[in-house]
Amino acid sequence: MKYPKGTLLLARFKNVEFDQGHVAVVYEDTDNKTSINDQLIIHASPDVLYTDKDKYKNHGSVKIEPFYISNNNWKYKNKCYYTHICYPENWLLVDM
């Protein structure tokens, strides 16, 4: 499965210290042969551990990377990290 550019990918809140949920946006459209795993997403991601947050001024950065990277880094018990989607036509308001 793949999603159109602009689709929101949402992960549910789990706890305050480890995982407060997440939002990413599908960054590109792809051909029919590509799955969501190969699509690029844009999202903010931590560069330091939560326990080290007080040692650093900057805690993370905005990244453009394939979906599978953040999904594999954060998934739990082989389940997809992202639990919900919202198609662009349901959240992007474009007045034409």
mmCIF file as gemmi writes it, N, C-alpha and C atoms, coordinates in Angstrom:
data_model
loop_
_atom_site.group_PDB
_atom_site.id
_atom_site.type_symbol
_atom_site.label_atom_id
_atom_site.label_alt_id
_atom_site.label_comp_id
_atom_site.label_asym_id
_atom_site.label_entity_id
_atom_site.label_seq_id
_atom_site.pdbx_PDB_ins_code
_atom_site.Cartn_x
_atom_site.Cartn_y
_atom_site.Cartn_z
_atom_site.occupancy
_atom_site.B_iso_or_equiv
_atom_site.pdbx_formal_charge
_atom_site.auth_seq_id
_atom_site.auth_asym_id
_atom_site.pdbx_PDB_model_num
ATOM 1 N N . MET Axp A 1 ? 0.837 -1.179 0 1 0 ? 1 A 1
ATOM 2 C CA . MET Axp A 1 ? 0 0 0 1 0 ? 1 A 1
ATOM 3 C C . MET Axp A 1 ? 0.883 1.243 0 1 0 ? 1 A 1
ATOM 4 N N . LYS Axp A 2 ? 0.406 2.295 -0.627 1 0 ? 2 A 1
ATOM 5 C CA . LYS Axp A 2 ? 1.093 3.581 -0.612 1 0 ? 2 A 1
ATOM 6 C C . LYS Axp A 2 ? 0.068 4.677 -0.403 1 0 ? 2 A 1
ATOM 7 N N . TYR Axp A 3 ? 0.541 5.859 -0.074 1 0 ? 3 A 1
ATOM 8 C CA . TYR Axp A 3 ? -0.359 6.966 0.228 1 0 ? 3 A 1
ATOM 9 C C . TYR Axp A 3 ? 0.024 8.192 -0.596 1 0 ? 3 A 1
ATOM 10 N N . PRO Axp A 4 ? -0.957 9.059 -0.896 1 0 ? 4 A 1
ATOM 11 C CA . PRO Axp A 4 ? -0.653 10.25 -1.678 1 0 ? 4 A 1
ATOM 12 C C . PRO Axp A 4 ? 0.17 11.269 -0.883 1 0 ? 4 A 1
ATOM 13 N N . LYS Axp A 5 ? 0.889 12.096 -1.612 1 0 ? 5 A 1
ATOM 14 C CA . LYS Axp A 5 ? 1.664 13.185 -1.015 1 0 ? 5 A 1
ATOM 15 C C . LYS Axp A 5 ? 0.737 14.025 -0.14 1 0 ? 5 A 1
ATOM 16 N N . GLY Axp A 6 ? 1.216 14.36 1.06 1 0 ? 6 A 1
ATOM 17 C CA . GLY Axp A 6 ? 0.428 15.169 1.976 1 0 ? 6 A 1
ATOM 18 C C . GLY Axp A 6 ? -0.363 14.378 2.999 1 0 ? 6 A 1
ATOM 19 N N . THR Axp A 7 ? -0.351 13.047 2.91 1 0 ? 7 A 1
ATOM 20 C CA . THR Axp A 7 ? -1.061 12.22 3.886 1 0 ? 7 A 1
ATOM 21 C C . THR Axp A 7 ? -0.381 12.332 5.249 1 0 ? 7 A 1
ATOM 22 N N . LEU Axp A 8 ? -1.171 12.55 6.29 1 0 ? 8 A 1
ATOM 23 C CA . LEU Axp A 8 ? -0.643 12.547 7.653 1 0 ? 8 A 1
ATOM 24 C C . LEU Axp A 8 ? -0.522 11.114 8.136 1 0 ? 8 A 1
ATOM 25 N N . LEU Axp A 9 ? 0.595 10.801 8.753 1 0 ? 9 A 1
ATOM 26 C CA . LEU Axp A 9 ? 0.811 9.507 9.401 1 0 ? 9 A 1
ATOM 27 C C . LEU Axp A 9 ? 0.886 9.787 10.893 1 0 ? 9 A 1
ATOM 28 N N . LEU Axp A 10 ? 0.062 9.123 11.672 1 0 ? 10 A 1
ATOM 29 C CA . LEU Axp A 10 ? -0.054 9.434 13.093 1 0 ? 10 A 1
ATOM 30 C C . LEU Axp A 10 ? 0.251 8.214 13.95 1 0 ? 10 A 1
ATOM 31 N N . ALA Axp A 11 ? 0.989 8.445 15.036 1 0 ? 11 A 1
ATOM 32 C CA . ALA Axp A 11 ? 1.257 7.399 16.02 1 0 ? 11 A 1
ATOM 33 C C . ALA Axp A 11 ? 0.645 7.834 17.345 1 0 ? 11 A 1
ATOM 34 N N . ARG Axp A 12 ? 0.051 6.904 18.051 1 0 ? 12 A 1
ATOM 35 C CA . ARG Axp A 12 ? -0.657 7.217 19.293 1 0 ? 12 A 1
ATOM 36 C C . ARG Axp A 12 ? 0.295 7.507 20.448 1 0 ? 12 A 1
ATOM 37 N N . PHE Axp A 13 ? -0.167 8.327 21.378 1 0 ? 13 A 1
ATOM 38 C CA . PHE Axp A 13 ? 0.538 8.602 22.625 1 0 ? 13 A 1
ATOM 39 C C . PHE Axp A 13 ? 0.688 7.299 23.407 1 0 ? 13 A 1
ATOM 40 N N . LYS Axp A 14 ? 1.892 7.079 23.948 1 0 ? 14 A 1
ATOM 41 C CA . LYS Axp A 14 ? 2.118 5.883 24.763 1 0 ? 14 A 1
ATOM 42 C C . LYS Axp A 14 ? 2.471 6.254 26.201 1 0 ? 14 A 1
ATOM 43 N N . ASN Axp A 15 ? 3.418 7.179 26.377 1 0 ? 15 A 1
ATOM 44 C CA . ASN Axp A 15 ? 3.769 7.651 27.714 1 0 ? 15 A 1
ATOM 45 C C . ASN Axp A 15 ? 4.538 8.969 27.602 1 0 ? 15 A 1
ATOM 46 N N . VAL Axp A 16 ? 4.717 9.653 28.721 1 0 ? 16 A 1
ATOM 47 C CA . VAL Axp A 16 ? 5.341 10.975 28.709 1 0 ? 16 A 1
ATOM 48 C C . VAL Axp A 16 ? 6.84 10.901 28.437 1 0 ? 16 A 1
ATOM 49 N N . GLU Axp A 17 ? 7.528 9.946 29.011 1 0 ? 17 A 1
ATOM 50 C CA . GLU Axp A 17 ? 8.982 9.927 28.926 1 0 ? 17 A 1
ATOM 51 C C . GLU Axp A 17 ? 9.536 9.273 27.672 1 0 ? 17 A 1
ATOM 52 N N . PHE Axp A 18 ? 8.853 8.285 27.125 1 0 ? 18 A 1
ATOM 53 C CA . PHE Axp A 18 ? 9.445 7.546 26.015 1 0 ? 18 A 1
ATOM 54 C C . PHE Axp A 18 ? 8.807 7.863 24.669 1 0 ? 18 A 1
ATOM 55 N N . ASP Axp A 19 ? 7.504 7.92 24.613 1 0 ? 19 A 1
ATOM 56 C CA . ASP Axp A 19 ? 6.847 8.066 23.313 1 0 ? 19 A 1
ATOM 57 C C . ASP Axp A 19 ? 5.539 8.833 23.456 1 0 ? 19 A 1
ATOM 58 N N . GLN Axp A 20 ? 5.578 10.1 23.071 1 0 ? 20 A 1
ATOM 59 C CA . GLN Axp A 20 ? 4.402 10.959 23.193 1 0 ? 20 A 1
ATOM 60 C C . GLN Axp A 20 ? 3.566 10.982 21.923 1 0 ? 20 A 1
ATOM 61 N N . GLY Axp A 21 ? 3.785 10.017 21.057 1 0 ? 21 A 1
ATOM 62 C CA . GLY Axp A 21 ? 3.088 9.989 19.777 1 0 ? 21 A 1
ATOM 63 C C . GLY Axp A 21 ? 3.927 10.685 18.715 1 0 ? 21 A 1
ATOM 64 N N . HIS Axp A 22 ? 3.401 10.742 17.509 1 0 ? 22 A 1
ATOM 65 C CA . HIS Axp A 22 ? 4.21 11.288 16.421 1 0 ? 22 A 1
ATOM 66 C C . HIS Axp A 22 ? 3.32 11.66 15.241 1 0 ? 22 A 1
ATOM 67 N N . VAL Axp A 23 ? 3.784 12.633 14.475 1 0 ? 23 A 1
ATOM 68 C CA . VAL Axp A 23 ? 3.13 13.024 13.227 1 0 ? 23 A 1
ATOM 69 C C . VAL Axp A 23 ? 4.2 13.117 12.152 1 0 ? 23 A 1
ATOM 70 N N . ALA Axp A 24 ? 3.937 12.514 11.015 1 0 ? 24 A 1
ATOM 71 C CA . ALA Axp A 24 ? 4.803 12.634 9.843 1 0 ? 24 A 1
ATOM 72 C C . ALA Axp A 24 ? 3.895 12.905 8.647 1 0 ? 24 A 1
ATOM 73 N N . VAL Axp A 25 ? 4.47 13.433 7.588 1 0 ? 25 A 1
ATOM 74 C CA . VAL Axp A 25 ? 3.71 13.733 6.376 1 0 ? 25 A 1
ATOM 75 C C . VAL Axp A 25 ? 4.387 13.043 5.201 1 0 ? 25 A 1
ATOM 76 N N . VAL Axp A 26 ? 3.604 12.343 4.378 1 0 ? 26 A 1
ATOM 77 C CA . VAL Axp A 26 ? 4.155 11.74 3.157 1 0 ? 26 A 1
ATOM 78 C C . VAL Axp A 26 ? 4.636 12.881 2.271 1 0 ? 26 A 1
ATOM 79 N N . TYR Axp A 27 ? 5.892 12.816 1.879 1 0 ? 27 A 1
ATOM 80 C CA . TYR Axp A 27 ? 6.572 13.922 1.201 1 0 ? 27 A 1
ATOM 81 C C . TYR Axp A 27 ? 6.507 13.838 -0.315 1 0 ? 27 A 1
ATOM 82 N N . GLU Axp A 28 ? 6.26 12.66 -0.852 1 0 ? 28 A 1
ATOM 83 C CA . GLU Axp A 28 ? 6.312 12.515 -2.308 1 0 ? 28 A 1
ATOM 84 C C . GLU Axp A 28 ? 5.256 11.542 -2.806 1 0 ? 28 A 1
ATOM 85 N N . ASP Axp A 29 ? 4.845 11.742 -4.039 1 0 ? 29 A 1
ATOM 86 C CA . ASP Axp A 29 ? 4.034 10.747 -4.732 1 0 ? 29 A 1
ATOM 87 C C . ASP Axp A 29 ? 4.985 9.742 -5.367 1 0 ? 29 A 1
ATOM 88 N N . THR Axp A 30 ? 4.536 8.519 -5.532 1 0 ? 30 A 1
ATOM 89 C CA . THR Axp A 30 ? 5.391 7.5 -6.134 1 0 ? 30 A 1
ATOM 90 C C . THR Axp A 30 ? 4.613 6.733 -7.184 1 0 ? 30 A 1
ATOM 91 N N . ASP Axp A 31 ? 5.338 5.919 -7.938 1 0 ? 31 A 1
ATOM 92 C CA . ASP Axp A 31 ? 4.665 5.114 -8.96 1 0 ? 31 A 1
ATOM 93 C C . ASP Axp A 31 ? 3.919 3.949 -8.304 1 0 ? 31 A 1
ATOM 94 N N . ASN Axp A 32 ? 3.169 3.215 -9.089 1 0 ? 32 A 1
ATOM 95 C CA . ASN Axp A 32 ? 2.327 2.136 -8.561 1 0 ? 32 A 1
ATOM 96 C C . ASN Axp A 32 ? 3.104 0.946 -8.02 1 0 ? 32 A 1
ATOM 97 N N . LYS Axp A 33 ? 4.391 0.855 -8.308 1 0 ? 33 A 1
ATOM 98 C CA . LYS Axp A 33 ? 5.186 -0.293 -7.863 1 0 ? 33 A 1
ATOM 99 C C . LYS Axp A 33 ? 5.738 -0.109 -6.451 1 0 ? 33 A 1
ATOM 100 N N . THR Axp A 34 ? 5.68 1.097 -5.921 1 0 ? 34 A 1
ATOM 101 C CA . THR Axp A 34 ? 6.311 1.389 -4.647 1 0 ? 34 A 1
ATOM 102 C C . THR Axp A 34 ? 5.315 1.281 -3.496 1 0 ? 34 A 1
ATOM 103 N N . SER Axp A 35 ? 5.773 0.748 -2.375 1 0 ? 35 A 1
ATOM 104 C CA . SER Axp A 35 ? 4.921 0.673 -1.184 1 0 ? 35 A 1
ATOM 105 C C . SER Axp A 35 ? 5.245 1.85 -0.27 1 0 ? 35 A 1
ATOM 106 N N . ILE Axp A 36 ? 4.471 2.001 0.791 1 0 ? 36 A 1
ATOM 107 C CA . ILE Axp A 36 ? 4.718 3.062 1.764 1 0 ? 36 A 1
ATOM 108 C C . ILE Axp A 36 ? 6.122 2.954 2.34 1 0 ? 36 A 1
ATOM 109 N N . ASN Axp A 37 ? 6.674 1.754 2.444 1 0 ? 37 A 1
ATOM 110 C CA . ASN Axp A 37 ? 8.013 1.591 3.005 1 0 ? 37 A 1
ATOM 111 C C . ASN Axp A 37 ? 9.074 2.372 2.252 1 0 ? 37 A 1
ATOM 112 N N . ASP Axp A 38 ? 8.882 2.574 0.965 1 0 ? 38 A 1
ATOM 113 C CA . ASP Axp A 38 ? 9.863 3.279 0.148 1 0 ? 38 A 1
ATOM 114 C C . ASP Axp A 38 ? 9.543 4.758 -0.039 1 0 ? 38 A 1
ATOM 115 N N . GLN Axp A 39 ? 8.348 5.183 0.364 1 0 ? 39 A 1
ATOM 116 C CA . GLN Axp A 39 ? 7.99 6.587 0.196 1 0 ? 39 A 1
ATOM 117 C C . GLN Axp A 39 ? 8.747 7.455 1.195 1 0 ? 39 A 1
ATOM 118 N N . LEU Axp A 40 ? 9.085 8.675 0.762 1 0 ? 40 A 1
ATOM 119 C CA . LEU Axp A 40 ? 9.738 9.624 1.656 1 0 ? 40 A 1
ATOM 120 C C . LEU Axp A 40 ? 8.697 10.3 2.532 1 0 ? 40 A 1
ATOM 121 N N . ILE Axp A 41 ? 9.073 10.501 3.803 1 0 ? 41 A 1
ATOM 122 C CA . ILE Axp A 41 ? 8.239 11.262 4.731 1 0 ? 41 A 1
ATOM 123 C C . ILE Axp A 41 ? 9.072 12.409 5.284 1 0 ? 41 A 1
ATOM 124 N N . ILE Axp A 42 ? 8.405 13.434 5.778 1 0 ? 42 A 1
ATOM 125 C CA . ILE Axp A 42 ? 9.082 14.529 6.465 1 0 ? 42 A 1
ATOM 126 C C . ILE Axp A 42 ? 8.526 14.567 7.883 1 0 ? 42 A 1
ATOM 127 N N . HIS Axp A 43 ? 9.443 14.671 8.853 1 0 ? 43 A 1
ATOM 128 C CA . HIS Axp A 43 ? 9.026 14.675 10.256 1 0 ? 43 A 1
ATOM 129 C C . HIS Axp A 43 ? 10.16 15.178 11.13 1 0 ? 43 A 1
ATOM 130 N N . ALA Axp A 44 ? 9.822 15.59 12.338 1 0 ? 44 A 1
ATOM 131 C CA . ALA Axp A 44 ? 10.83 15.963 13.325 1 0 ? 44 A 1
ATOM 132 C C . ALA Axp A 44 ? 11.185 14.712 14.116 1 0 ? 44 A 1
ATOM 133 N N . SER Axp A 45 ? 12.465 14.573 14.41 1 0 ? 45 A 1
ATOM 134 C CA . SER Axp A 45 ? 12.917 13.362 15.082 1 0 ? 45 A 1
ATOM 135 C C . SER Axp A 45 ? 14.009 13.715 16.087 1 0 ? 45 A 1
ATOM 136 N N . PRO Axp A 46 ? 14.027 13.063 17.254 1 0 ? 46 A 1
ATOM 137 C CA . PRO Axp A 46 ? 15.055 13.369 18.249 1 0 ? 46 A 1
ATOM 138 C C . PRO Axp A 46 ? 16.428 12.879 17.808 1 0 ? 46 A 1
ATOM 139 N N . ASP Axp A 47 ? 17.436 13.654 18.179 1 0 ? 47 A 1
ATOM 140 C CA . ASP Axp A 47 ? 18.822 13.252 17.929 1 0 ? 47 A 1
ATOM 141 C C . ASP Axp A 47 ? 19.522 12.837 19.219 1 0 ? 47 A 1
ATOM 142 N N . VAL Axp A 48 ? 18.868 13.069 20.36 1 0 ? 48 A 1
ATOM 143 C CA . VAL Axp A 48 ? 19.432 12.696 21.659 1 0 ? 48 A 1
ATOM 144 C C . VAL Axp A 48 ? 18.389 11.901 22.438 1 0 ? 48 A 1
ATOM 145 N N . LEU Axp A 49 ? 18.851 11.109 23.368 1 0 ? 49 A 1
ATOM 146 C CA . LEU Axp A 49 ? 17.942 10.351 24.227 1 0 ? 49 A 1
ATOM 147 C C . LEU Axp A 49 ? 17.208 11.286 25.184 1 0 ? 49 A 1
ATOM 148 N N . TYR Axp A 50 ? 16.005 10.911 25.566 1 0 ? 50 A 1
ATOM 149 C CA . TYR Axp A 50 ? 15.223 11.713 26.503 1 0 ? 50 A 1
ATOM 150 C C . TYR Axp A 50 ? 15.998 11.942 27.797 1 0 ? 50 A 1
ATOM 151 N N . THR Axp A 51 ? 16.716 10.936 28.264 1 0 ? 51 A 1
ATOM 152 C CA . THR Axp A 51 ? 17.463 11.057 29.519 1 0 ? 51 A 1
ATOM 153 C C . THR Axp A 51 ? 18.613 12.048 29.414 1 0 ? 51 A 1
ATOM 154 N N . ASP Axp A 52 ? 19.061 12.357 28.198 1 0 ? 52 A 1
ATOM 155 C CA . ASP Axp A 52 ? 20.166 13.3 27.995 1 0 ? 52 A 1
ATOM 156 C C . ASP Axp A 52 ? 19.692 14.678 27.54 1 0 ? 52 A 1
ATOM 157 N N . LYS Axp A 53 ? 18.402 14.914 27.543 1 0 ? 53 A 1
ATOM 158 C CA . LYS Axp A 53 ? 17.849 16.149 26.966 1 0 ? 53 A 1
ATOM 159 C C . LYS Axp A 53 ? 18.369 17.411 27.642 1 0 ? 53 A 1
ATOM 160 N N . ASP Axp A 54 ? 18.678 17.364 28.925 1 0 ? 54 A 1
ATOM 161 C CA . ASP Axp A 54 ? 19.151 18.553 29.634 1 0 ? 54 A 1
ATOM 162 C C . ASP Axp A 54 ? 20.601 18.892 29.312 1 0 ? 54 A 1
ATOM 163 N N . LYS Axp A 55 ? 21.316 18.008 28.677 1 0 ? 55 A 1
ATOM 164 C CA . LYS Axp A 55 ? 22.722 18.227 28.332 1 0 ? 55 A 1
ATOM 165 C C . LYS Axp A 55 ? 22.894 18.954 27.005 1 0 ? 55 A 1
ATOM 166 N N . TYR Axp A 56 ? 21.822 19.073 26.222 1 0 ? 56 A 1
ATOM 167 C CA . TYR Axp A 56 ? 21.915 19.621 24.873 1 0 ? 56 A 1
ATOM 168 C C . TYR Axp A 56 ? 20.903 20.736 24.663 1 0 ? 56 A 1
ATOM 169 N N . LYS Axp A 57 ? 21.316 21.732 23.895 1 0 ? 57 A 1
ATOM 170 C CA . LYS Axp A 57 ? 20.407 22.827 23.547 1 0 ? 57 A 1
ATOM 171 C C . LYS Axp A 57 ? 19.426 22.37 22.463 1 0 ? 57 A 1
ATOM 172 N N . ASN Axp A 58 ? 19.925 21.702 21.45 1 0 ? 58 A 1
ATOM 173 C CA . ASN Axp A 58 ? 19.094 21.214 20.35 1 0 ? 58 A 1
ATOM 174 C C . ASN Axp A 58 ? 18.839 19.725 20.531 1 0 ? 58 A 1
ATOM 175 N N . HIS Axp A 59 ? 17.584 19.339 20.513 1 0 ? 59 A 1
ATOM 176 C CA . HIS Axp A 59 ? 17.226 17.949 20.795 1 0 ? 59 A 1
ATOM 177 C C . HIS Axp A 59 ? 16.925 17.113 19.569 1 0 ? 59 A 1
ATOM 178 N N . GLY Axp A 60 ? 16.741 17.752 18.429 1 0 ? 60 A 1
ATOM 179 C CA . GLY Axp A 60 ? 16.38 16.984 17.247 1 0 ? 60 A 1
ATOM 180 C C . GLY Axp A 60 ? 16.41 17.839 16.002 1 0 ? 60 A 1
ATOM 181 N N . SER Axp A 61 ? 15.894 17.284 14.935 1 0 ? 61 A 1
ATOM 182 C CA . SER Axp A 61 ? 15.903 17.993 13.661 1 0 ? 61 A 1
ATOM 183 C C . SER Axp A 61 ? 14.751 17.497 12.794 1 0 ? 61 A 1
ATOM 184 N N . VAL Axp A 62 ? 14.476 18.263 11.751 1 0 ? 62 A 1
ATOM 185 C CA . VAL Axp A 62 ? 13.487 17.848 10.764 1 0 ? 62 A 1
ATOM 186 C C . VAL Axp A 62 ? 14.212 17.013 9.723 1 0 ? 62 A 1
ATOM 187 N N . LYS Axp A 63 ? 13.647 15.863 9.403 1 0 ? 63 A 1
ATOM 188 C CA . LYS Axp A 63 ? 14.307 14.934 8.485 1 0 ? 63 A 1
ATOM 189 C C . LYS Axp A 63 ? 13.368 14.532 7.357 1 0 ? 63 A 1
ATOM 190 N N . ILE Axp A 64 ? 13.952 14.293 6.204 1 0 ? 64 A 1
ATOM 191 C CA . ILE Axp A 64 ? 13.242 13.676 5.084 1 0 ? 64 A 1
ATOM 192 C C . ILE Axp A 64 ? 13.924 12.337 4.864 1 0 ? 64 A 1
ATOM 193 N N . GLU Axp A 65 ? 13.18 11.264 5.045 1 0 ? 65 A 1
ATOM 194 C CA . GLU Axp A 65 ? 13.766 9.93 4.941 1 0 ? 65 A 1
ATOM 195 C C . GLU Axp A 65 ? 12.679 8.933 4.567 1 0 ? 65 A 1
ATOM 196 N N . PRO Axp A 66 ? 13.069 7.74 4.13 1 0 ? 66 A 1
ATOM 197 C CA . PRO Axp A 66 ? 12.066 6.72 3.807 1 0 ? 66 A 1
ATOM 198 C C . PRO Axp A 66 ? 11.24 6.339 5.04 1 0 ? 66 A 1
ATOM 199 N N . PHE Axp A 67 ? 9.979 6.065 4.818 1 0 ? 67 A 1
ATOM 200 C CA . PHE Axp A 67 ? 9.046 5.677 5.878 1 0 ? 67 A 1
ATOM 201 C C . PHE Axp A 67 ? 9.6 4.556 6.747 1 0 ? 67 A 1
ATOM 202 N N . TYR Axp A 68 ? 10.211 3.55 6.121 1 0 ? 68 A 1
ATOM 203 C CA . TYR Axp A 68 ? 10.623 2.363 6.869 1 0 ? 68 A 1
ATOM 204 C C . TYR Axp A 68 ? 11.618 2.683 7.974 1 0 ? 68 A 1
ATOM 205 N N . ILE Axp A 69 ? 12.381 3.78 7.859 1 0 ? 69 A 1
ATOM 206 C CA . ILE Axp A 69 ? 13.377 4.097 8.889 1 0 ? 69 A 1
ATOM 207 C C . ILE Axp A 69 ? 12.696 4.433 10.21 1 0 ? 69 A 1
ATOM 208 N N . SER Axp A 70 ? 11.788 5.401 10.205 1 0 ? 70 A 1
ATOM 209 C CA . SER Axp A 70 ? 11.131 5.75 11.475 1 0 ? 70 A 1
ATOM 210 C C . SER Axp A 70 ? 10.198 4.634 11.929 1 0 ? 70 A 1
ATOM 211 N N . ASN Axp A 71 ? 9.536 3.975 10.998 1 0 ? 71 A 1
ATOM 212 C CA . ASN Axp A 71 ? 8.639 2.884 11.381 1 0 ? 71 A 1
ATOM 213 C C . ASN Axp A 71 ? 9.416 1.753 12.055 1 0 ? 71 A 1
ATOM 214 N N . ASN Axp A 72 ? 10.552 1.375 11.513 1 0 ? 72 A 1
ATOM 215 C CA . ASN Axp A 72 ? 11.341 0.286 12.098 1 0 ? 72 A 1
ATOM 216 C C . ASN Axp A 72 ? 12.011 0.692 13.402 1 0 ? 72 A 1
ATOM 217 N N . ASN Axp A 73 ? 12.412 1.968 13.522 1 0 ? 73 A 1
ATOM 218 C CA . ASN Axp A 73 ? 13.064 2.42 14.754 1 0 ? 73 A 1
ATOM 219 C C . ASN Axp A 73 ? 12.111 2.464 15.938 1 0 ? 73 A 1
ATOM 220 N N . TRP Axp A 74 ? 10.843 2.692 15.688 1 0 ? 74 A 1
ATOM 221 C CA . TRP Axp A 74 ? 9.901 2.914 16.776 1 0 ? 74 A 1
ATOM 222 C C . TRP Axp A 74 ? 8.829 1.84 16.927 1 0 ? 74 A 1
ATOM 223 N N . LYS Axp A 75 ? 8.728 0.907 15.999 1 0 ? 75 A 1
ATOM 224 C CA . LYS Axp A 75 ? 7.636 -0.062 16.124 1 0 ? 75 A 1
ATOM 225 C C . LYS Axp A 75 ? 7.849 -0.982 17.319 1 0 ? 75 A 1
ATOM 226 N N . TYR Axp A 76 ? 6.758 -1.531 17.803 1 0 ? 76 A 1
ATOM 227 C CA . TYR Axp A 76 ? 6.757 -2.335 19.014 1 0 ? 76 A 1
ATOM 228 C C . TYR Axp A 76 ? 6.117 -3.685 18.716 1 0 ? 76 A 1
ATOM 229 N N . LYS Axp A 77 ? 6.825 -4.752 19.034 1 0 ? 77 A 1
ATOM 230 C CA . LYS Axp A 77 ? 6.334 -6.122 18.814 1 0 ? 77 A 1
ATOM 231 C C . LYS Axp A 77 ? 5.92 -6.354 17.361 1 0 ? 77 A 1
ATOM 232 N N . ASN Axp A 78 ? 6.754 -5.904 16.444 1 0 ? 78 A 1
ATOM 233 C CA . ASN Axp A 78 ? 6.544 -6.08 15 1 0 ? 78 A 1
ATOM 234 C C . ASN Axp A 78 ? 5.26 -5.449 14.472 1 0 ? 78 A 1
ATOM 235 N N . LYS Axp A 79 ? 4.69 -4.511 15.202 1 0 ? 79 A 1
ATOM 236 C CA . LYS Axp A 79 ? 3.515 -3.784 14.723 1 0 ? 79 A 1
ATOM 237 C C . LYS Axp A 79 ? 3.968 -2.445 14.155 1 0 ? 79 A 1
ATOM 238 N N . CYS Axp A 80 ? 3.264 -1.979 13.161 1 0 ? 80 A 1
ATOM 239 C CA . CYS Axp A 80 ? 3.582 -0.69 12.556 1 0 ? 80 A 1
ATOM 240 C C . CYS Axp A 80 ? 3.524 0.402 13.623 1 0 ? 80 A 1
ATOM 241 N N . TYR Axp A 81 ? 4.51 1.289 13.629 1 0 ? 81 A 1
ATOM 242 C CA . TYR Axp A 81 ? 4.533 2.387 14.595 1 0 ? 81 A 1
ATOM 243 C C . TYR Axp A 81 ? 3.363 3.339 14.365 1 0 ? 81 A 1
ATOM 244 N N . TYR Axp A 82 ? 3.113 3.663 13.103 1 0 ? 82 A 1
ATOM 245 C CA . TYR Axp A 82 ? 2.025 4.588 12.775 1 0 ? 82 A 1
ATOM 246 C C . TYR Axp A 82 ? 0.7 3.83 12.817 1 0 ? 82 A 1
ATOM 247 N N . THR Axp A 83 ? -0.258 4.377 13.533 1 0 ? 83 A 1
ATOM 248 C CA . THR Axp A 83 ? -1.518 3.673 13.753 1 0 ? 83 A 1
ATOM 249 C C . THR Axp A 83 ? -2.705 4.277 13.011 1 0 ? 83 A 1
ATOM 250 N N . HIS Axp A 84 ? -2.573 5.524 12.548 1 0 ? 84 A 1
ATOM 251 C CA . HIS Axp A 84 ? -3.68 6.201 11.881 1 0 ? 84 A 1
ATOM 252 C C . HIS Axp A 84 ? -3.146 7.022 10.709 1 0 ? 84 A 1
ATOM 253 N N . ILE Axp A 85 ? -4.008 7.256 9.73 1 0 ? 85 A 1
ATOM 254 C CA . ILE Axp A 85 ? -3.665 8.146 8.623 1 0 ? 85 A 1
ATOM 255 C C . ILE Axp A 85 ? -4.804 9.138 8.412 1 0 ? 85 A 1
ATOM 256 N N . CYS Axp A 86 ? -4.464 10.25 7.783 1 0 ? 86 A 1
ATOM 257 C CA . CYS Axp A 86 ? -5.469 11.231 7.383 1 0 ? 86 A 1
ATOM 258 C C . CYS Axp A 86 ? -5.08 11.711 5.986 1 0 ? 86 A 1
ATOM 259 N N . TYR Axp A 87 ? -5.934 11.428 5.013 1 0 ? 87 A 1
ATOM 260 C CA . TYR Axp A 87 ? -5.647 11.814 3.634 1 0 ? 87 A 1
ATOM 261 C C . TYR Axp A 87 ? -5.616 13.334 3.495 1 0 ? 87 A 1
ATOM 262 N N . PRO Axp A 88 ? -4.813 13.836 2.554 1 0 ? 88 A 1
ATOM 263 C CA . PRO Axp A 88 ? -4.651 15.286 2.415 1 0 ? 88 A 1
ATOM 264 C C . PRO Axp A 88 ? -5.961 16.04 2.2 1 0 ? 88 A 1
ATOM 265 N N . GLU Axp A 89 ? -6.893 15.45 1.478 1 0 ? 89 A 1
ATOM 266 C CA . GLU Axp A 89 ? -8.154 16.159 1.22 1 0 ? 89 A 1
ATOM 267 C C . GLU Axp A 89 ? -8.993 16.33 2.489 1 0 ? 89 A 1
ATOM 268 N N . ASN Axp A 90 ? -8.623 15.617 3.551 1 0 ? 90 A 1
ATOM 269 C CA . ASN Axp A 90 ? -9.359 15.734 4.808 1 0 ? 90 A 1
ATOM 270 C C . ASN Axp A 90 ? -8.711 16.68 5.811 1 0 ? 90 A 1
ATOM 271 N N . TRP Axp A 91 ? -7.528 17.215 5.485 1 0 ? 91 A 1
ATOM 272 C CA . TRP Axp A 91 ? -6.92 18.162 6.416 1 0 ? 91 A 1
ATOM 273 C C . TRP Axp A 91 ? -6.3 19.372 5.728 1 0 ? 91 A 1
ATOM 274 N N . LEU Axp A 92 ? -5.924 19.272 4.48 1 0 ? 92 A 1
ATOM 275 C CA . LEU Axp A 92 ? -5.383 20.428 3.764 1 0 ? 92 A 1
ATOM 276 C C . LEU Axp A 92 ? -6.542 21.192 3.131 1 0 ? 92 A 1
ATOM 277 N N . LEU Axp A 93 ? -6.695 22.421 3.508 1 0 ? 93 A 1
ATOM 278 C CA . LEU Axp A 93 ? -7.78 23.239 2.975 1 0 ? 93 A 1
ATOM 279 C C . LEU Axp A 93 ? -7.224 24.135 1.88 1 0 ? 93 A 1
ATOM 280 N N . VAL Axp A 94 ? -7.59 23.852 0.661 1 0 ? 94 A 1
ATOM 281 C CA . VAL Axp A 94 ? -7.12 24.615 -0.487 1 0 ? 94 A 1
ATOM 282 C C . VAL Axp A 94 ? -8.321 25.29 -1.127 1 0 ? 94 A 1
ATOM 283 N N . ASP Axp A 95 ? -8.264 26.613 -1.207 1 0 ? 95 A 1
ATOM 284 C CA . ASP Axp A 95 ? -9.35 27.373 -1.823 1 0 ? 95 A 1
ATOM 285 C C . ASP Axp A 95 ? -9.004 27.61 -3.28 1 0 ? 95 A 1
ATOM 286 N N . MET Axp A 96 ? -9.748 26.996 -4.182 1 0 ? 96 A 1
ATOM 287 C CA . MET Axp A 96 ? -9.441 27.14 -5.606 1 0 ? 96 A 1
ATOM 288 C C . MET Axp A 96 ? -10.443 28.023 -6.278 1 0 ? 96 A 1
